[in-house]
Amino acid sequence: MNQLEKLKKAVNEFLPTSIENLQGYLSIPTVSAQNKSISETVEYVVAMIKDLKGEVKVLDDLGGNPVVYAFFAAGDQGDASKTLLFYNHYDVQPPEPLNEWDSNPFEPTIKDGKLFARGVADNKGDLVARLSAIKALQKVEGGVPCNIKFLIEGEEEIGSPNLEPYLKKYRELFQADACIWEFGGKDDKDRISMVAGIKGMAYMELTCIGAEIDMHSSVGAYVDNAAWRLVLALGTMKNQQNEILVDGFFDGIKEPTESEKQVVANLPFDEKAIARLYGLKRALITSRKGVDPREAMVFHPTMTICGLESGYTGEGAKTVLPKKAMAKIDCRLVPGQDPNYIFECIKKHLLVHGFDDIEVKLINGQKAYRSSFHHPFIDHVIQAAKEVYKNDVILAPNSAGTGPMYIFGEQLCLPIVSTGVGWAGSKAHAPNESIRLQDFEEGIVYIAYMLTGFSDALTEKKDTVVIKK
């Protein structure tokens, strides 16, 4: 029996225990946006690490939710000169709207080979899979083949506002040769999808206040309407072709390299599958504009209204002129854009267009990041995935989503690749979030197998990486 088969056998034997650990983890409602169950979750994470004989430290001296550091030293037969860092987070998104869940979001439910719960795909399932991979290596190899570190934070879902000071102060503690990022999974054709970077974000709240109380709507004949005013202000920032009109918004953008363009041109994209997955009612924006959706997803910044709130929205009619209106918007950014600069551009835009009474608040901001495709670590994670999953691997220069990857690259100077146990129907951030148990098992095997060749891959000199379609 070869090494891969031994790992598969070991993982299969303790899989029920791993699923049980994951279910216990998922039952804790760790909603950072609502400051729920933080200490309870940290205790659970620490217990899982200690159960595998890992060294663990809870860092909480710089404010915010605690950052958990874990360390597993290379075994007797391992290479202590090489270190892999895993980045994960223990917080999850709010579960609302609750009425759209088929089961309680914090009562993990198994149905048709899938595990449903808030946070199972983003990101609790990935952390348990990685710890389970260490367990498999301890059983099969007698220890891990290199040093392994974890940084597990509790504020990713609110923009990681306090993470950078921890990375700066404890940079040596988290120093490593490469990093596996938090998320990932299979696409609609069961190909493993990975990214070597991430978009940035500027998340803002816009507020318009017109009076001290809500008024009878009849006064709309002579009283300005805060809701209409905010809608008009938002309307000046994008046109009907969905083009962003804010002056300075595109300043500083770094153009993608030719190799990045080539990779993106070969990424799979099934418009009909996307429409079915989300139940879309209209054609894609990119179809109407004649733009390649793959290029838009990876290379183009965005501006999205995430929520609007004003006046009466309950059942039936209430004829009211709202005293206040509020909108939350996010701008997904690409390399070269700075969230603070985008914030200033939007404030200036509103002033220039006569909306000086609208308050703009920057909730959080993160810069975009891309790793070089020409690092041997990139090639290694791809080749190991092909051997384990027996399918194509799709690697994109960056995700369309956001996370604190930039500060890892800046502070630790290491290549980063994101991979995980999700699937095309995981519905992260949405009701009925899930993973497939088969993917969870395969993901454990993959991480364990990838680790066995990690040190050799970084020792060998490789000049280029070929990304195949």
Secondary structure, DSSP 4 states (H G I P E B T S, - for coil): --HHHHHHHHHHHHHHHHHHHHHHHHTS--BGGGT-SHHHHHHHHHHHHHHTT-EEEEE-TTSSSPEEEEEE-EEEEEEEEEEEEEEEE--B-----GGG-SS-TTS-EEETTEEE-TTIIIIIHHHHHHHHHHHHHHHHTSSEEEEEEEEEES-GGGT-TTHHHHHHHTHHHH--SEEEES--EE-TTS-EEEESEEEEEEEEEEEEE--SS-EEGGGGGTS--HHHHHHHHHHTTB-TT--B--TTTTTTPPPPPHHHHHHHHTS---HHHHHHHHT-SS--HHHHHT--HHHHHHH----EEEEEEES--SSS---EE-SEEEEEEEEEE-TT--HHHHHHHHHHHHHHTT-TT-EEEEEEEE--EE--TTSHHHHHHHHHHHHHH-S-EEEESSEEEE-THHHHHHHH---EEE--SB-TT--TTSTT-EEEHHHHHHHHHHHHHHHHTHHHHHHS---------
